[in-house]
Amino acid sequence: MLYYLGRYLQTAFNFGPARLLQSYAVLITIALYLGFTCAVRLLPKFYKFLPHDRGREFTLTAEAAKGKPTGAGAVFISLFVIVCFLCVPMTCLEFSIVIFTWLTMLTGYLDDRSVTSWGEYLKGALDLIISASSSAIMYYFLSKFSEDGSVSFWLPFVTNPIVIPFWLYVIIGTILLWTSINTTNCTDGVDGLSSTLILVALMTLGIIFYVVLGHIDMAAYLLVPHLKTGAAWGIMTFAMAGTLMGYLWHNAYPSNVLMGDAGSRALGFFIGACVLATGNPFILIATSLVILVNGGTGLIKVALLRFFKIKIFSNVRFPLHDHVRKNLGWSPTQVLLKFLIIQLLITIFTLGIFFKIR
């Protein structure tokens, strides 16, 4: 909206300063600060309307979290949607992802509010439907926007992009999105942990979109496909980062409020969608490897035991943040800082490989 308002003010009234509203750098700044300010100020006003945490079985932080307002993701994800409509010059693709992010939040929020949990199978099925549908829609719009009607991945150690057929793109996209949703959800167990790790992912993706993929000369220099809407995706990621910072302001240890499934599931979906939009699914390793290992290994352990009666990691507690707290005696602050340091080291190392060794 602001982008088109700037164009209108310049055209209709010859108002020169309005051109700033068409600057993507300015819009990124507005989206970041607007999202943060709104989340910091408005989130506490919704505490009384939010459900309260009932504690989780087998979780070390169950008693500490019990009774706190939860489902705050419904607030800051909705703020993210509003900020996007204000600041992002969206095409149909970006609009679709914003809507799917909100729908993913809604499924989590309804579960947060439910007296009895929806159950793993129902939530997993909903995640599968959302992941498959959004992957198909992403392929459709990306193929429409491409010059030759095809969709390609650029991969590490490969110079030229590889054309991906529709069926394969949907399979890869569905797996990536489903994994991102559920591993992010599993990582939400220590005050500020998932928020901080996701914030690193969002900042990383925002820089990739705006500085590399959205810049035609930089993309050509690094031998990666130029994404015409890269700057718009950059605004979206910084808008999400701003609202997440506002939530983290209240969720820092010891927390006053919890994001619940409403927040963690929507954030996981959005990160996965952004990774797909980059055209390189391996970017998820650079942005979220700690989240994938922390939550994903537990999912694998449970799946192998439940469906194949195979036991692995018998002496390891999952998610890993529970293991290091119980077995290594790490405090919540130590878990957050050490996991953050590990992710930062991984991000810098892997991005260097992905962009330069091709």
Number of C-alpha atoms within 10 A of each C-alpha: 14 18 20 15 15 19 19 15 16 15 12 8 10 12 13 12 10 19 16 15 20 17 13 19 15 14 26 25 16 21 27 26 19 20 29 26 15 18 26 21 11 15 20 17 10 12 18 9 12 20 20 20 21 16 16 13 9 10 14 17 16 15 13 12 24 14 14 18 23 27 30 28 28 24 22 29 27 19 24 30 19 14 24 26 16 17 27 25 22 18 12 11 18 22 16 16 19 24 13 20 26 24 15 27 29 22 18 28 25 17 19 24 17 11 10 8 12 14 9 9 9 11 16 14 12 16 23 18 14 19 27 21 15 24 24 18 16 24 24 16 17 19 16 13 17 13 9 8 11 17 23 19 20 22 19 17 12 12 13 14 16 14 12 15 12 15 11 10 21 21 14 16 25 24 17 23 27 24 22 29 26 23 27 29 23 24 25 23 21 26 25 25 25 27 26 20 24 24 22 19 26 27 17 21 25 26 18 21 27 22 17 24 26 23 19 16 13 15 18 13 12 16 17 23 20 19 23 15 20 23 27 24 28 29 29 32 29 29 32 31 27 31 30 30 23 24 31 26 17 19 21 18 15 14 17 18 26 29 29 26 29 30 31 30 29 29 29 27 29 25 26 26 26 26 23 23 21 23 22 18 20 19 25 21 19 25 29 26 19 24 29 21 17 22 24 23 18 21 19 12 17 17 14 14 13 11 8 9 10 11 12 14 10 7 8 14 16 23 22 21 23 24 17 18 17 13 11 9 12 16 12 20 16 13 21 21 14 12 19 19 13 12 22 19 11 18 22 13 12 17 19 12 13 19 18 13 12 15
